[in-house]
Structures are given as C-alpha cells and as structure tokens.
Amino acid sequence: MKQELVDRIKSDPDFLKLVSERSRFAWILTIIMLVIYFGFVLIIAFDPSFLGTPLSEGSVTTIGIPIGVGVILSAFILTGIYVRRANGEFDELTRRIKAKAKGE
C-alpha cells in the first residue's frame, strides 16, 4: 500500500511540477549568491586597493565596507525571496498533492 502511494505521488503532475520548479528556483538563487560572493572574493584577491578606497576624502570608511555589508544582506534578501515563494506557490502545490494522496 505504501509503495503504491509513493508511486502515485511521484507520478502526480503537481509533484513533478513542484520538484522541477523548486529545484530550478533554488539553483538560480544559489548561482546568484555564488556570483555575488565569489565576485567579492575575486575583488579582494585581484584588486584589494579598490576596496580600500575611502568613500570620501578624509573618510575612514572604505568602499569595501558597504560592499561587504551588501554581500551579507544579499544572502538575507535571497533567502527571503525563496521563503516568500515557498510559502505561496510551493505550499499550494504541496497542499494539492497531499489532498490527492488522501483521496480528497
């Protein structure tokens, strides 16, 4: 009985759509975060003087500070984007899959 249920869920078009869209969306966000992070690391490696440039003449704060904060904030923002979509579209698909599995 359990294997039949698993097979039925795995062949459900909503389940296939959920897996496909969720995976694609997660990979897109992952790639964006990796580009941001490794872009920052590459700037540190190849042009550290750029990040050491003061924001204004006589300023102690350098360009690297807001860029570094931006890298950290981008992780929170991308996580929020994922959570928002997961709580909306992905949860709705999951609810429909569960309802079909229960026979509702």
Backbone as CSV, one residue per row, in Angstrom:
resi,resn,N_x,N_y,N_z,CA_x,CA_y,CA_z,C_x,C_y,C_z
1,MET,0.827,-1.201,0.000,0.000,0.000,0.000,0.867,1.259,0.000
2,LYS,1.897,1.296,0.848,2.727,2.492,0.935,3.474,2.741,-0.365
3,GLN,3.982,1.674,-0.978,4.722,1.848,-2.228,3.790,2.358,-3.329
4,GLU,2.545,1.906,-3.333,1.568,2.397,-4.311,1.347,3.898,-4.140
5,LEU,1.245,4.334,-2.896,1.053,5.753,-2.598,2.262,6.561,-3.065
6,VAL,3.445,6.051,-2.773,4.671,6.732,-3.198,4.718,6.833,-4.715
7,ASP,4.400,5.744,-5.392,4.412,5.745,-6.862,3.381,6.715,-7.427
8,ARG,2.204,6.751,-6.801,1.146,7.655,-7.259,1.563,9.118,-7.077
9,ILE,2.185,9.409,-5.946,2.642,10.788,-5.696,3.749,11.155,-6.672
10,LYS,4.692,10.244,-6.887,5.815,10.529,-7.789,5.370,10.758,-9.226
11,SER,4.257,10.170,-9.608,3.773,10.352,-10.985,2.749,11.484,-11.104
12,ASP,2.398,12.104,-9.992,1.448,13.218,-9.995,2.054,14.422,-10.723
13,PRO,1.329,15.011,-11.683,1.857,16.176,-12.408,2.190,17.360,-11.488
14,ASP,1.414,17.541,-10.425,1.707,18.621,-9.475,3.017,18.357,-8.742
15,PHE,3.280,17.091,-8.396,4.533,16.757,-7.730,5.714,17.001,-8.663
16,LEU,5.581,16.569,-9.901,6.660,16.785,-10.872,6.905,18.274,-11.094
17,LYS,5.826,19.048,-11.141,5.957,20.497,-11.296,6.640,21.107,-10.074
18,LEU,6.233,20.669,-8.875,6.826,21.181,-7.635,8.327,20.907,-7.593
19,VAL,8.710,19.679,-7.864,10.128,19.309,-7.818,10.916,20.104,-8.854
20,SER,10.386,20.200,-10.041,11.079,20.902,-11.118,11.242,22.389,-10.817
21,GLU,10.151,23.049,-10.458,10.198,24.493,-10.219,11.002,24.848,-8.976
22,ARG,10.836,24.055,-7.928,11.576,24.337,-6.700,13.080,24.161,-6.918
23,SER,13.455,23.106,-7.609,14.873,22.876,-7.889,15.454,23.971,-8.774
24,ARG,14.737,24.315,-9.818,15.206,25.357,-10.742,15.370,26.697,-10.012
25,PHE,14.382,27.047,-9.216,14.422,28.311,-8.482,15.571,28.315,-7.468
26,ALA,15.752,27.208,-6.754,16.838,27.122,-5.772,18.197,27.236,-6.457
27,TRP,18.355,26.618,-7.618,19.628,26.712,-8.346,19.881,28.126,-8.838
28,ILE,18.853,28.792,-9.299,19.023,30.177,-9.759,19.493,31.066,-8.610
29,LEU,18.834,30.947,-7.461,19.226,31.754,-6.306,20.624,31.387,-5.818
30,THR,20.958,30.105,-5.884,22.296,29.667,-5.486,23.360,30.270,-6.388
31,ILE,23.114,30.243,-7.679,24.074,30.809,-8.639,24.235,32.308,-8.414
32,ILE,23.127,33.003,-8.186,23.207,34.443,-7.909,24.070,34.701,-6.677
33,MET,23.840,33.928,-5.610,24.612,34.129,-4.380,26.082,33.803,-4.601
34,LEU,26.372,32.755,-5.346,27.761,32.401,-5.614,28.475,33.475,-6.432
35,VAL,27.776,34.036,-7.398,28.367,35.118,-8.201,28.676,36.317,-7.312
36,ILE,27.740,36.671,-6.442,27.956,37.802,-5.537,29.141,37.522,-4.609
37,TYR,29.136,36.364,-3.981,30.172,36.040,-3.008,31.545,35.927,-3.673
38,PHE,31.623,35.129,-4.739,32.927,34.947,-5.370,33.374,36.200,-6.110
39,GLY,32.444,37.016,-6.559,32.817,38.311,-7.123,33.522,39.164,-6.080
40,PHE,32.987,39.156,-4.873,33.599,39.902,-3.766,34.984,39.340,-3.446
41,VAL,35.089,38.025,-3.367,36.373,37.392,-3.066,37.383,37.676,-4.174
42,LEU,36.952,37.644,-5.419,37.870,37.932,-6.527,38.346,39.386,-6.506
43,ILE,37.466,40.287,-6.122,37.897,41.691,-5.990,38.943,41.796,-4.885
44,ILE,38.729,41.096,-3.777,39.706,41.099,-2.688,41.044,40.538,-3.185
45,ALA,40.982,39.488,-3.983,42.206,38.825,-4.436,42.962,39.640,-5.482
46,PHE,42.237,40.241,-6.408,42.909,40.861,-7.555,42.964,42.384,-7.534
47,ASP,42.121,43.018,-6.731,42.167,44.485,-6.656,41.803,44.968,-5.252
48,PRO,42.597,44.588,-4.260,42.270,44.978,-2.890,42.315,46.490,-2.674
49,SER,43.081,47.187,-3.483,43.154,48.646,-3.313,41.818,49.307,-3.638
50,PHE,41.044,48.692,-4.534,39.720,49.229,-4.846,38.847,49.234,-3.596
51,LEU,38.842,48.104,-2.880,38.023,48.010,-1.672,38.569,48.885,-0.552
52,GLY,39.848,49.246,-0.630,40.456,50.104,0.378,40.310,51.581,0.095
53,THR,39.644,51.921,-1.011,39.442,53.324,-1.369,38.436,53.965,-0.418
54,PRO,38.795,55.087,0.178,37.849,55.762,1.088,36.585,56.218,0.343
55,LEU,35.465,56.217,1.052,34.200,56.665,0.444,34.267,58.131,0.031
56,SER,34.928,58.933,0.843,35.126,60.346,0.504,36.488,60.760,1.050
57,GLU,36.951,61.886,0.605,38.261,62.352,1.045,38.257,62.570,2.555
58,GLY,39.244,61.984,3.219,39.345,62.115,4.672,38.497,61.117,5.436
59,SER,37.733,60.313,4.736,36.860,59.333,5.389,37.666,58.112,5.831
60,VAL,37.275,57.552,6.942,37.907,56.323,7.427,37.226,55.113,6.801
61,THR,35.969,55.238,6.482,35.203,54.143,5.904,35.565,53.977,4.433
62,THR,35.814,52.730,4.053,36.212,52.449,2.668,35.043,51.866,1.881
63,ILE,35.237,51.780,0.588,34.216,51.204,-0.299,33.935,49.750,0.069
64,GLY,34.936,49.081,0.602,34.772,47.672,0.964,33.726,47.415,2.024
65,ILE,33.516,48.373,2.904,32.544,48.177,3.997,31.116,48.060,3.454
66,PRO,30.617,49.033,2.691,29.246,48.867,2.185,29.100,47.700,1.205
67,ILE,30.159,47.410,0.453,30.080,46.265,-0.454,29.997,44.967,0.357
68,GLY,30.802,44.851,1.409,30.751,43.667,2.276,29.397,43.512,2.954
69,VAL,28.852,44.629,3.423,27.514,44.594,4.019,26.485,44.173,2.965
70,GLY,26.674,44.648,1.741,25.773,44.265,0.645,25.812,42.773,0.362
71,VAL,27.004,42.172,0.452,27.121,40.721,0.255,26.324,39.987,1.326
72,ILE,26.464,40.419,2.564,25.738,39.782,3.663,24.228,39.987,3.511
73,LEU,23.832,41.213,3.212,22.399,41.498,3.042,21.798,40.734,1.865
74,SER,22.580,40.548,0.811,22.062,39.821,-0.355,21.679,38.394,0.026
75,ALA,22.420,37.775,0.942,22.066,36.427,1.396,20.703,36.436,2.092
76,PHE,20.475,37.440,2.941,19.176,37.547,3.623,18.047,37.825,2.631
77,ILE,18.310,38.678,1.684,17.292,39.029,0.685,16.930,37.829,-0.175
78,LEU,17.943,37.100,-0.641,17.672,35.920,-1.463,16.939,34.842,-0.666
79,THR,17.284,34.705,0.610,16.564,33.761,1.461,15.104,34.182,1.607
80,GLY,14.878,35.469,1.809,13.504,35.986,1.909,12.706,35.751,0.638
81,ILE,13.353,35.933,-0.507,12.685,35.682,-1.792,12.277,34.223,-1.889
82,TYR,13.184,33.320,-1.503,12.858,31.895,-1.554,11.712,31.558,-0.603
83,VAL,11.782,32.068,0.611,10.745,31.771,1.612,9.386,32.286,1.153
84,ARG,9.374,33.474,0.579,8.104,34.031,0.108,7.475,33.144,-0.966
85,ARG,8.289,32.692,-1.917,7.752,31.834,-2.972,7.385,30.462,-2.418
86,ALA,8.201,29.946,-1.492,7.909,28.639,-0.902,6.602,28.673,-0.117
87,ASN,6.372,29.757,0.625,5.147,29.862,1.418,3.920,30.109,0.560
88,GLY,4.096,30.545,-0.647,2.966,30.794,-1.536,2.764,29.654,-2.515
89,GLU,3.483,29.722,-3.592,3.304,28.773,-4.697,3.652,27.337,-4.308
90,PHE,4.795,27.133,-3.660,5.223,25.766,-3.354,4.332,25.114,-2.301
91,ASP,3.897,25.880,-1.316,2.996,25.316,-0.309,1.643,24.949,-0.912
92,GLU,1.175,25.745,-1.854,-0.102,25.437,-2.510,0.009,24.128,-3.295
93,LEU,1.086,23.954,-4.021,1.291,22.701,-4.755,1.379,21.518,-3.784
94,THR,2.076,21.708,-2.688,2.204,20.642,-1.685,0.847,20.292,-1.097
95,ARG,0.030,21.303,-0.822,-1.314,21.059,-0.284,-2.148,20.240,-1.261
96,ARG,-2.078,20.595,-2.554,-2.840,19.850,-3.575,-2.347,18.408,-3.685
97,ILE,-1.058,18.208,-3.620,-0.500,16.851,-3.692,-0.973,16.025,-2.506
98,LYS,-0.948,16.602,-1.313,-1.399,15.895,-0.121,-2.885,15.566,-0.202
99,ALA,-3.671,16.495,-0.705,-5.119,16.266,-0.814,-5.398,15.098,-1.782
100,LYS,-4.686,15.082,-2.890,-4.865,13.985,-3.842,-4.426,12.651,-3.233
101,ALA,-3.356,12.673,-2.465,-2.839,11.442,-1.852,-3.829,10.891,-0.824
102,LYS,-4.527,11.787,-0.138,-5.524,11.362,0.846,-6.843,10.979,0.179
103,GLY,-6.970,11.273,-1.098,-8.185,10.938,-1.823,-9.276,11.997,-1.731
104,GLU,-8.907,13.208,-1.396,-9.897,14.292,-1.247,-10.213,14.930,-2.561
